[in-house]
Amino acid sequence: MTPDEKIKELNLILPEPIKLPPNLEMQFSWVRVSGNRVFISGHVALNADGSISEVTGKVGGAVTIEQGYEAARQTGLAILSSLKQELGTLNNITAWLRVFGMVNVAPGFVKTPPVINGFSDLIIDVFGQKIGSHSRSAVGMAELPFGAPVEIEAEVKIST
């Protein structure tokens, strides 16, 4: 089963492109293709309409590990949406290479890997172990854009 088919089978909804707050411009590409490598800028969790998720705050504080896990999963859907918009399909992704997961943490919170598992589990569900398996970091940050609990950037390989 292809990734595009798997998304339909799992009833996953890829969100619309991000709707930025008024008077905010981003002067970079969300997805940058260079040869057979694709670099994905940091994404946050989005609602289906592209608005930024209302779940905000620090994991280990106002945000539970479970909410952080779900935010990482929603961030993954936002990344898949950006990739599909840029590439036209997810079926030509041949490998997930690197994932950098950032978690907005309360002081003393050190359980960042289970939070970013929300992203990794999604990618392996959609792409399978062979293509979806990736190297990964899961680090704590003092703050993230828009107060998001999670931000993730990644790199994939595509067939050209």
NUROLUM-339294 format. One record per residue: residue in three letters; x, y, z of N, C-alpha, C, CB in turn; residue number from 0. Coordinates in nm, 4 decimals. Glycine has a CB too. Layout:
// NUROLUM-339294
NODE  aa      n.X      n.Y      n.Z     ca.X     ca.Y     ca.Z      c.X      c.Y      c.Z     cb.X     cb.Y     cb.Z   i
NODE ALA        X        Y        Z        X        Y        Z        X        Y        Z        X        Y        Z NUM
...
***
This chain:
// NUROLUM-339294
NODE  aa      n.X      n.Y      n.Z     ca.X     ca.Y     ca.Z      c.X      c.Y      c.Z     cb.X     cb.Y     cb.Z   i
NODE MET   0.0847  -0.1178   0.0000   0.0000   0.0000   0.0000   0.0896   0.1247   0.0000  -0.0965  -0.0005   0.1230   0
NODE THR   0.0565   0.2221  -0.0831   0.1366   0.3445  -0.0902   0.1048   0.4361   0.0284   0.1109   0.4187  -0.2239   1
NODE PRO   0.1939   0.5293   0.0604   0.1640   0.6247   0.1676   0.0345   0.7030   0.1433   0.2795   0.7218   0.1832   2
NODE ASP   0.0109   0.7459   0.0201  -0.1129   0.8191  -0.0089  -0.2353   0.7320   0.0214  -0.1153   0.8653  -0.1567   3
NODE GLU  -0.2287   0.6031  -0.0135  -0.3388   0.5100   0.0146  -0.3514   0.4840   0.1653  -0.3170   0.3766  -0.0608   4
NODE LYS  -0.2381   0.4731   0.2332  -0.2385   0.4457   0.3769  -0.3040   0.5604   0.4544  -0.0949   0.4226   0.4273   5
NODE ILE  -0.2797   0.6833   0.4116  -0.3420   0.7999   0.4757  -0.4939   0.7896   0.4661  -0.2927   0.9319   0.4104   6
NODE LYS  -0.5437   0.7500   0.3491  -0.6884   0.7331   0.3322  -0.7408   0.6188   0.4180  -0.7225   0.7078   0.1849   7
NODE GLU  -0.6684   0.5059   0.4190  -0.7118   0.3905   0.4977  -0.7193   0.4228   0.6470  -0.6172   0.2732   0.4750   8
NODE LEU  -0.6242   0.5025   0.6967  -0.6206   0.5388   0.8381  -0.7131   0.6562   0.8720  -0.4790   0.5727   0.8782   9
NODE ASN  -0.7834   0.7083   0.7704  -0.8745   0.8226   0.7875  -0.8030   0.9444   0.8454  -0.9912   0.7838   0.8781  10
NODE LEU  -0.6799   0.9671   0.8002  -0.6030   1.0830   0.8457  -0.6411   1.2045   0.7628  -0.4505   1.0561   0.8363  11
NODE ILE  -0.6462   1.3183   0.8269  -0.6779   1.4437   0.7580  -0.5527   1.5296   0.7566  -0.7971   1.5189   0.8269  12
NODE LEU  -0.5046   1.5594   0.6365  -0.3911   1.6500   0.6236  -0.4445   1.7925   0.6266  -0.3099   1.6224   0.4922  13
NODE PRO  -0.3897   1.8762   0.7148  -0.4438   2.0120   0.7281  -0.4124   2.0996   0.6068  -0.3888   2.0776   0.8536  14
NODE GLU  -0.4899   2.2053   0.5959  -0.4626   2.3085   0.4966  -0.3297   2.3761   0.5320  -0.5794   2.4132   0.4902  15
NODE PRO  -0.2706   2.4530   0.4377  -0.1470   2.5260   0.4714  -0.1679   2.6173   0.5916  -0.0987   2.6089   0.3508  16
NODE ILE  -0.0614   2.6422   0.6637  -0.0680   2.7214   0.7860  -0.1267   2.8594   0.7596   0.0706   2.7345   0.8480  17
NODE LYS  -0.2150   2.8994   0.8485  -0.2710   3.0348   0.8478  -0.1984   3.1117   0.9572  -0.4287   3.0347   0.8706  18
NODE LEU  -0.1096   3.1992   0.9158  -0.0295   3.2755   1.0115  -0.1115   3.3868   1.0756   0.0939   3.3342   0.9427  19
NODE PRO  -0.0739   3.4251   1.1969  -0.1406   3.5395   1.2595  -0.1252   3.6644   1.1720  -0.0830   3.5653   1.4014  20
NODE PRO  -0.2185   3.7597   1.1829  -0.2102   3.8825   1.1030  -0.0761   3.9535   1.1228  -0.3251   3.9773   1.1395  21
NODE ASN  -0.0303   4.0164   1.0171   0.0932   4.0955   1.0167   0.2189   4.0139   1.0437   0.0832   4.2042   1.1186  22
NODE LEU   0.2142   3.8829   1.0204   0.3325   3.7988   1.0366   0.3646   3.7352   0.9029   0.3106   3.6902   1.1461  23
NODE GLU   0.4864   3.7553   0.8573   0.5316   3.6960   0.7322   0.6487   3.6050   0.7608   0.5701   3.8043   0.6292  24
NODE MET   0.6570   3.4962   0.6878   0.7682   3.4026   0.6998   0.8477   3.4084   0.5700   0.7181   3.2567   0.7297  25
NODE GLN   0.9730   3.4426   0.5790   1.0573   3.4601   0.4609   1.1465   3.3378   0.4383   1.1435   3.5865   0.4753  26
NODE PHE   1.0838   3.2219   0.4332   1.1565   3.0980   0.4074   1.0615   2.9978   0.3443   1.2188   3.0407   0.5379  27
NODE SER   1.1176   2.8889   0.2945   1.0374   2.7813   0.2366   1.0044   2.6792   0.3442   1.1117   2.7140   0.1184  28
NODE TRP   0.8809   2.6355   0.3474   0.8421   2.5296   0.4410   0.9054   2.3976   0.4006   0.6889   2.5154   0.4471  29
NODE VAL   0.9215   2.3795   0.2694   0.9841   2.2586   0.2151   1.0800   2.3026   0.1066   0.8775   2.1568   0.1594  30
NODE ARG   1.2031   2.2529   0.1127   1.3056   2.2885   0.0138   1.3619   2.1605  -0.0465   1.4197   2.3743   0.0782  31
NODE VAL   1.3478   2.1456  -0.1780   1.3976   2.0279  -0.2491   1.5330   2.0617  -0.3103   1.2968   1.9811  -0.3590  32
NODE SER   1.6300   1.9737  -0.2877   1.7630   1.9875  -0.3466   1.8070   1.8492  -0.3931   1.8659   2.0493  -0.2443  33
NODE GLY   1.7972   1.8270  -0.5246   1.8284   1.6947  -0.5780   1.7292   1.5928  -0.5242   1.9729   1.6535  -0.5423  34
NODE ASN   1.7827   1.4885  -0.4607   1.6941   1.3855  -0.4066   1.6712   1.4002  -0.2556   1.7515   1.2484  -0.4361  35
NODE ARG   1.7076   1.5154  -0.2014   1.6863   1.5416  -0.0586   1.5865   1.6544  -0.0410   1.8194   1.5764   0.0117  36
NODE VAL   1.5040   1.6385   0.0602   1.4009   1.7376   0.0896   1.4175   1.7796   0.2351   1.2564   1.6808   0.0625  37
NODE PHE   1.4330   1.9098   0.2554   1.4513   1.9664   0.3881   1.3199   2.0323   0.4303   1.5698   2.0689   0.3903  38
NODE ILE   1.2718   1.9947   0.5487   1.1432   2.0417   0.5964   1.1662   2.1348   0.7146   1.0513   1.9231   0.6356  39
NODE SER   1.1222   2.2595   0.7010   1.1352   2.3586   0.8079   1.0511   2.3171   0.9278   1.0932   2.4988   0.7585  40
NODE GLY   1.0803   2.3773   1.0412   1.0054   2.3492   1.1632   0.8569   2.3763   1.1466   1.0597   2.4314   1.2777  41
NODE HIS   0.7757   2.2796   1.1832   0.6299   2.2883   1.1787   0.5752   2.2736   1.3197   0.5699   2.1800   1.0847  42
NODE VAL   0.4566   2.3284   1.3412   0.3825   2.3099   1.4662   0.2497   2.2420   1.4329   0.3592   2.4472   1.5401  43
NODE ALA   0.1771   2.2011   1.5364   0.0480   2.1351   1.5167  -0.0540   2.2330   1.4590  -0.0036   2.0766   1.6496  44
NODE LEU  -0.1287   2.1842   1.3602  -0.2325   2.2647   1.2957  -0.3671   2.1946   1.3060  -0.1971   2.2916   1.1480  45
NODE ASN  -0.4723   2.2747   1.3064  -0.6078   2.2234   1.2904  -0.6305   2.1945   1.1424  -0.7141   2.3246   1.3454  46
NODE ALA  -0.7377   2.1245   1.1096  -0.7658   2.0881   0.9705  -0.7720   2.2087   0.8772  -0.8959   2.0124   0.9630  47
NODE ASP  -0.8174   2.3237   0.9278  -0.8291   2.4440   0.8439  -0.6983   2.5216   0.8304  -0.9349   2.5353   0.9006  48
NODE GLY  -0.5896   2.4708   0.8885  -0.4599   2.5377   0.8784  -0.4319   2.6345   0.9918  -0.4512   2.6108   0.7490  49
NODE SER  -0.5275   2.6563   1.0788  -0.5031   2.7429   1.1943  -0.4141   2.6697   1.2950  -0.6374   2.7862   1.2608  50
NODE ILE  -0.3401   2.7471   1.3723  -0.2503   2.6890   1.4712  -0.3322   2.6295   1.5846  -0.1508   2.7948   1.5250  51
NODE SER  -0.2938   2.5092   1.6274  -0.3655   2.4391   1.7342  -0.3780   2.5262   1.8578  -0.2948   2.3084   1.7694  52
NODE GLU  -0.4928   2.5125   1.9230  -0.5152   2.5905   2.0452  -0.4480   2.5281   2.1671  -0.6640   2.6049   2.0711  53
NODE VAL  -0.3934   2.4067   2.1532  -0.3184   2.3456   2.2627  -0.1818   2.4135   2.2675  -0.3045   2.1891   2.2440  54
NODE THR  -0.1595   2.4911   2.3720  -0.0334   2.5633   2.3869   0.0185   2.5456   2.5293  -0.0513   2.7139   2.3533  55
NODE GLY   0.1455   2.5725   2.5445   0.2050   2.5676   2.6768   0.3169   2.4665   2.6867   0.1007   2.5368   2.7784  56
NODE LYS   0.3625   2.4481   2.8073   0.4784   2.3644   2.8346   0.4368   2.2236   2.8747   0.5640   2.4268   2.9438  57
NODE VAL   0.5013   2.1259   2.8099   0.4784   1.9871   2.8472   0.5438   1.9643   2.9838   0.5356   1.8882   2.7386  58
NODE GLY   0.4704   1.8978   3.0710   0.5158   1.8823   3.2082   0.4614   1.9926   3.2971   0.6672   1.8807   3.2137  59
NODE GLY   0.3899   2.0860   3.2368   0.3221   2.1945   3.3082   0.1752   2.1882   3.2712   0.3838   2.3353   3.2734  60
NODE ALA   0.1296   2.2882   3.1949  -0.0109   2.2937   3.1533  -0.0460   2.1859   3.0512  -0.0423   2.4303   3.0954  61
NODE VAL   0.0535   2.1303   2.9827   0.0319   2.0292   2.8788   0.0827   1.8946   2.9295   0.1034   2.0689   2.7454  62
NODE THR  -0.0023   1.7930   2.9194   0.0366   1.6584   2.9633   0.1242   1.5907   2.8568  -0.0895   1.5720   2.9923  63
NODE ILE   0.1885   1.4827   2.8952   0.2661   1.4039   2.7988   0.1747   1.3554   2.6865   0.3353   1.2832   2.8686  64
NODE GLU   0.0534   1.3122   2.7210  -0.0415   1.2634   2.6206  -0.0818   1.3736   2.5229  -0.1658   1.2066   2.6889  65
NODE GLN  -0.1042   1.4941   2.5743  -0.1354   1.6072   2.4855  -0.0142   1.6422   2.3991  -0.1800   1.7310   2.5680  66
NODE GLY   0.1046   1.6324   2.4550   0.2264   1.6559   2.3780   0.2432   1.5533   2.2677   0.3475   1.6539   2.4690  67
NODE TYR   0.2161   1.4267   2.2991   0.2212   1.3190   2.2001   0.1263   1.3507   2.0846   0.1847   1.1825   2.2650  68
NODE GLU   0.0029   1.3914   2.1175  -0.0956   1.4249   2.0142  -0.0519   1.5472   1.9339  -0.2331   1.4501   2.0777  69
NODE ALA   0.0098   1.6455   1.9994   0.0613   1.7632   1.9279   0.1712   1.7217   1.8301   0.1155   1.8689   2.0280  70
NODE ALA   0.2565   1.6276   1.8709   0.3611   1.5783   1.7805   0.2995   1.5058   1.6619   0.4580   1.4847   1.8553  71
NODE ARG   0.1953   1.4304   1.6862   0.1243   1.3610   1.5780   0.0611   1.4623   1.4822   0.0155   1.2666   1.6358  72
NODE GLN  -0.0041   1.5643   1.5367  -0.0656   1.6690   1.4541   0.0413   1.7461   1.3764  -0.1480   1.7661   1.5420  73
NODE THR   0.1556   1.7651   1.4370   0.2674   1.8299   1.3678   0.3120   1.7435   1.2507   0.3857   1.8551   1.4648  74
NODE GLY   0.3138   1.6126   1.2711   0.3471   1.5209   1.1619   0.2501   1.5321   1.0459   0.3493   1.3785   1.2122  75
NODE LEU   0.1219   1.5449   1.0768   0.0226   1.5625   0.9701   0.0459   1.6933   0.8946  -0.1200   1.5599   1.0284  76
NODE ALA   0.0841   1.7984   0.9671   0.1143   1.9266   0.9019   0.2353   1.9114   0.8087   0.1413   2.0372   1.0084  77
NODE ILE   0.3351   1.8372   0.8529   0.4539   1.8134   0.7694   0.4160   1.7321   0.6460   0.5644   1.7400   0.8502  78
NODE LEU   0.3368   1.6277   0.6641   0.2931   1.5483   0.5486   0.2144   1.6343   0.4502   0.2074   1.4289   0.5944  79
NODE SER   0.1329   1.7236   0.5010   0.0565   1.8138   0.4148   0.1501   1.9035   0.3332  -0.0396   1.8997   0.4991  80
NODE SER   0.2492   1.9613   0.3993   0.3458   2.0472   0.3283   0.4224   1.9680   0.2230   0.4447   2.1114   0.4278  81
NODE LEU   0.4631   1.8456   0.2575   0.5345   1.7614   0.1608   0.4457   1.7293   0.0410   0.5824   1.6309   0.2277  82
NODE LYS   0.3207   1.6954   0.0665   0.2299   1.6609  -0.0433   0.2047   1.7823  -0.1329   0.0963   1.6069   0.0121  83
NODE GLN   0.1930   1.9002  -0.0734   0.1739   2.0216  -0.1529   0.2951   2.0475  -0.2419   0.1486   2.1425  -0.0613  84
NODE GLU   0.4136   2.0272  -0.1887   0.5366   2.0549  -0.2646   0.5662   1.9461  -0.3669   0.6551   2.0691  -0.1695  85
NODE LEU   0.5486   1.8196  -0.3285   0.5885   1.7077  -0.4139   0.4747   1.6535  -0.4999   0.6436   1.5967  -0.3290  86
NODE GLY   0.3497   1.6851  -0.4651   0.2346   1.6332  -0.5385   0.1881   1.4974  -0.4884   0.2676   1.6236  -0.6841  87
NODE THR   0.2760   1.4225  -0.4280   0.2460   1.2901  -0.3735   0.3486   1.2596  -0.2650   0.2475   1.1797  -0.4858  88
NODE LEU   0.3112   1.1705  -0.1747   0.4062   1.1219  -0.0735   0.4694   0.9909  -0.1177   0.3362   1.1034   0.0625  89
NODE ASN   0.4228   0.9375  -0.2300   0.4670   0.8059  -0.2753   0.6113   0.8020  -0.3247   0.3774   0.7587  -0.3841  90
NODE ASN   0.6708   0.9176  -0.3550   0.8093   0.9160  -0.4024   0.9103   0.9388  -0.2898   0.8282   1.0217  -0.5096  91
NODE ILE   0.8641   0.9403  -0.1653   0.9571   0.9468  -0.0514   1.0140   0.8072  -0.0328   0.8859   0.9982   0.0810  92
NODE THR   1.1467   0.7971  -0.0421   1.2130   0.6667  -0.0318   1.2750   0.6430   0.1054   1.3201   0.6547  -0.1383  93
NODE ALA   1.2934   0.7482   0.1845   1.3488   0.7320   0.3195   1.3256   0.8572   0.4016   1.4990   0.6998   0.3135  94
NODE TRP   1.2900   0.8377   0.5275   1.2917   0.9452   0.6266   1.4303   0.9398   0.6878   1.1762   0.9298   0.7368  95
NODE LEU   1.5062   1.0461   0.6733   1.6454   1.0439   0.7153   1.6669   1.0938   0.8573   1.7269   1.1257   0.6216  96
NODE ARG   1.6166   1.2140   0.8852   1.6476   1.2787   1.0126   1.5265   1.3565   1.0611   1.7701   1.3721   0.9990  97
NODE VAL   1.5013   1.3486   1.1910   1.3926   1.4230   1.2533   1.4492   1.4951   1.3751   1.2736   1.3287   1.2931  98
NODE PHE   1.4192   1.6239   1.3863   1.4610   1.7020   1.5022   1.3349   1.7494   1.5726   1.5530   1.8233   1.4610  99
NODE GLY   1.3051   1.6865   1.6866   1.1858   1.7189   1.7625   1.2179   1.8092   1.8797   1.1185   1.5928   1.8111 100
NODE MET   1.1468   1.9199   1.8888   1.1649   2.0164   1.9968   1.0384   2.0199   2.0809   1.1984   2.1578   1.9413 101
NODE VAL   1.0557   2.0116   2.2112   0.9430   2.0111   2.3032   0.9550   2.1319   2.3952   0.9376   1.8785   2.3851 102
NODE ASN   0.8485   2.2087   2.4044   0.8397   2.3237   2.4946   0.8196   2.2659   2.6351   0.7210   2.4237   2.4535 103
NODE VAL   0.9227   2.2731   2.7197   0.9199   2.2003   2.8467   0.9115   2.2915   2.9680   1.0418   2.1141   2.8583 104
NODE ALA   0.8408   2.2410   3.0690   0.8402   2.3035   3.2014   0.9761   2.2728   3.2655   0.7194   2.2506   3.2914 105
NODE PRO   1.0228   2.3575   3.3561   1.1503   2.3304   3.4226   1.1527   2.1905   3.4843   1.1770   2.4356   3.5306 106
NODE GLY   1.2598   2.1181   3.4570   1.2779   1.9850   3.5117   1.2148   1.8724   3.4318   1.2244   1.9820   3.6469 107
NODE PHE   1.1370   1.9037   3.3271   1.0738   1.7979   3.2467   1.1777   1.7366   3.1532   0.9528   1.8541   3.1648 108
NODE VAL   1.1957   1.6039   3.1609   1.2988   1.5372   3.0809   1.2438   1.4225   2.9960   1.4077   1.4848   3.1717 109
NODE LYS   1.1136   1.4062   2.9904   1.0554   1.2944   2.9154   1.0168   1.3363   2.7743   0.9331   1.2392   2.9884 110
NODE THR   1.1112   1.3982   2.7031   1.0838   1.4443   2.5672   1.0692   1.3309   2.4659   1.1930   1.5364   2.5227 111
NODE PRO   1.1439   1.2184   2.4760   1.1264   1.1130   2.3754   0.9839   1.0599   2.3633   1.2172   0.9995   2.4070 112
NODE PRO   0.9113   1.0330   2.4738   0.7737   0.9848   2.4565   0.6820   1.0867   2.3874   0.7155   0.9485   2.5914 113
NODE VAL   0.7107   1.2139   2.4000   0.6311   1.3169   2.3330   0.6531   1.3077   2.1817   0.6684   1.4592   2.3856 114
NODE ILE   0.7776   1.3059   2.1390   0.8093   1.3035   1.9955   0.7728   1.1685   1.9328   0.9590   1.3329   1.9733 115
NODE ASN   0.7503   1.0663   2.0151   0.7010   0.9386   1.9620   0.5698   0.9569   1.8862   0.6819   0.8374   2.0756 116
NODE GLY   0.4919   1.0595   1.9202   0.3684   1.0869   1.8470   0.3951   1.1084   1.6992   0.2982   1.2085   1.9051 117
NODE PHE   0.5049   1.1750   1.6686   0.5460   1.1965   1.5295   0.5991   1.0666   1.4687   0.6534   1.3074   1.5211 118
NODE SER   0.6937   1.0047   1.5376   0.7584   0.8837   1.4839   0.6576   0.7728   1.4590   0.8669   0.8339   1.5798 119
NODE ASP   0.5642   0.7525   1.5521   0.4625   0.6490   1.5337   0.3785   0.6758   1.4093   0.3723   0.6404   1.6572 120
NODE LEU   0.3411   0.8012   1.3870   0.2631   0.8374   1.2686   0.3401   0.8048   1.1408   0.2267   0.9867   1.2719 121
NODE ILE   0.4659   0.8458   1.1347   0.5459   0.8257   1.0133   0.5612   0.6768   0.9840   0.6849   0.8919   1.0278 122
NODE ILE   0.5865   0.5966   1.0853   0.6011   0.4521   1.0633   0.4675   0.3900   1.0251   0.6575   0.3833   1.1893 123
NODE ASP   0.3562   0.4374   1.0818   0.2239   0.3884   1.0423   0.1965   0.4149   0.8947   0.1153   0.4537   1.1279 124
NODE VAL   0.2346   0.5325   0.8464   0.2055   0.5718   0.7081   0.3046   0.5115   0.6093   0.2067   0.7233   0.6955 125
NODE PHE   0.4331   0.5086   0.6426   0.5368   0.4686   0.5469   0.5916   0.3285   0.5696   0.6493   0.5660   0.5522 126
NODE GLY   0.5595   0.2673   0.6825   0.6177   0.1374   0.7138   0.7563   0.1543   0.7730   0.6238   0.0492   0.5890 127
NODE GLN   0.8072   0.0477   0.8314   0.9359   0.0513   0.9001   1.0521   0.0813   0.8051   0.9601  -0.0807   0.9704 128
NODE LYS   1.0513   0.0208   0.6876   1.1655   0.0343   0.5959   1.1881   0.1791   0.5518   1.1441  -0.0535   0.4731 129
NODE ILE   1.0842   0.2487   0.5120   1.0968   0.3875   0.4658   1.0828   0.4847   0.5822   0.9911   0.4186   0.3581 130
NODE GLY   0.9949   0.4538   0.6769   0.9639   0.5473   0.7847   1.0654   0.5547   0.8971   0.8348   0.5123   0.8419 131
NODE SER   1.1463   0.4516   0.9155   1.2459   0.4528   1.0227   1.3429   0.5685   1.0017   1.3225   0.3181   1.0285 132
NODE HIS   1.3762   0.6418   1.1078   1.4563   0.7622   1.0935   1.5460   0.7829   1.2151   1.3662   0.8836   1.0729 133
NODE SER   1.6532   0.8608   1.1947   1.7306   0.9057   1.3105   1.6540   1.0220   1.3715   1.8786   0.9475   1.2708 134
NODE ARG   1.6754   1.0461   1.5031   1.5899   1.1445   1.5674   1.6547   1.2043   1.6910   1.4578   1.0821   1.6040 135
NODE SER   1.6242   1.3304   1.7134   1.6542   1.3964   1.8397   1.5225   1.4428   1.8993   1.7537   1.5161   1.8204 136
NODE ALA   1.5155   1.4437   2.0323   1.3965   1.4933   2.1027   1.4484   1.5772   2.2188   1.3018   1.3744   2.1531 137
NODE VAL   1.4504   1.7084   2.1985   1.5132   1.7972   2.2966   1.4113   1.8922   2.3580   1.6264   1.8770   2.2316 138
NODE GLY   1.4424   1.9363   2.4798   1.3585   2.0329   2.5481   1.4025   2.1744   2.5181   1.3602   2.0085   2.6970 139
NODE MET   1.3054   2.2621   2.5024   1.3300   2.4036   2.4741   1.2564   2.4899   2.5767   1.2850   2.4399   2.3294 140
NODE ALA   1.3124   2.6083   2.6007   1.2496   2.7016   2.6951   1.1205   2.7601   2.6378   1.3471   2.8151   2.7308 141
NODE GLU   1.1168   2.7854   2.5085   0.9986   2.8415   2.4408   0.9982   2.7944   2.2961   0.9976   2.9982   2.4479 142
NODE LEU   0.8787   2.7909   2.2363   0.8636   2.7603   2.0946   0.7678   2.8618   2.0328   0.8119   2.6144   2.0735 143
NODE PRO   0.7716   2.8786   1.8992   0.6832   2.9749   1.8337   0.5364   2.9520   1.8682   0.7018   2.9682   1.6837 144
NODE PHE   0.4643   3.0600   1.8890   0.3203   3.0594   1.9158   0.2844   2.9861   2.0446   0.2467   2.9962   1.8000 145
NODE GLY   0.3827   2.9581   2.1297   0.3575   2.8839   2.2522   0.3292   2.7367   2.2280   0.2430   2.9451   2.3254 146
NODE ALA   0.3617   2.6887   2.1072   0.3347   2.5493   2.0712   0.4083   2.4543   2.1646   0.3755   2.5224   1.9255 147
NODE PRO   0.3471   2.3410   2.1975   0.4161   2.2440   2.2818   0.5236   2.1652   2.2071   0.3161   2.1486   2.3410 148
NODE VAL   0.5122   2.1600   2.0734   0.6050   2.0813   1.9920   0.6338   2.1549   1.8614   0.5473   1.9399   1.9633 149
NODE GLU   0.7594   2.1472   1.8180   0.7986   2.1893   1.6829   0.8906   2.0810   1.6291   0.8696   2.3318   1.6825 150
NODE ILE   0.8715   2.0473   1.5014   0.9509   1.9401   1.4409   0.9991   1.9837   1.3032   0.8685   1.8090   1.4307 151
NODE GLU   1.1273   1.9534   1.2767   1.1825   1.9682   1.1423   1.2363   1.8326   1.0994   1.2947   2.0784   1.1375 152
NODE ALA   1.2528   1.8119   0.9691   1.2931   1.6796   0.9214   1.3634   1.6890   0.7869   1.1716   1.5873   0.9107 153
NODE GLU   1.4145   1.5754   0.7460   1.4762   1.5602   0.6141   1.4386   1.4244   0.5583   1.6310   1.5761   0.6215 154
NODE VAL   1.3978   1.4220   0.4311   1.3629   1.2974   0.3642   1.4395   1.2860   0.2336   1.2114   1.2892   0.3389 155
NODE LYS   1.4420   1.1645   0.1827   1.5019   1.1349   0.0515   1.3889   1.0973  -0.0420   1.6096   1.0194   0.0601 156
NODE ILE   1.3973   1.1440  -0.1679   1.2945   1.1127  -0.2666   1.3571   1.0514  -0.3905   1.2148   1.2385  -0.3038 157
NODE SER   1.2749   0.9805  -0.4664   1.3188   0.9322  -0.5968   1.3013   1.0480  -0.6951   1.2375   0.8038  -0.6424 158
NODE THR   1.3958   1.0634  -0.7839   1.3881   1.1753  -0.8793   1.3694   1.1253  -1.0206   1.5137   1.2618  -0.8715 159
***
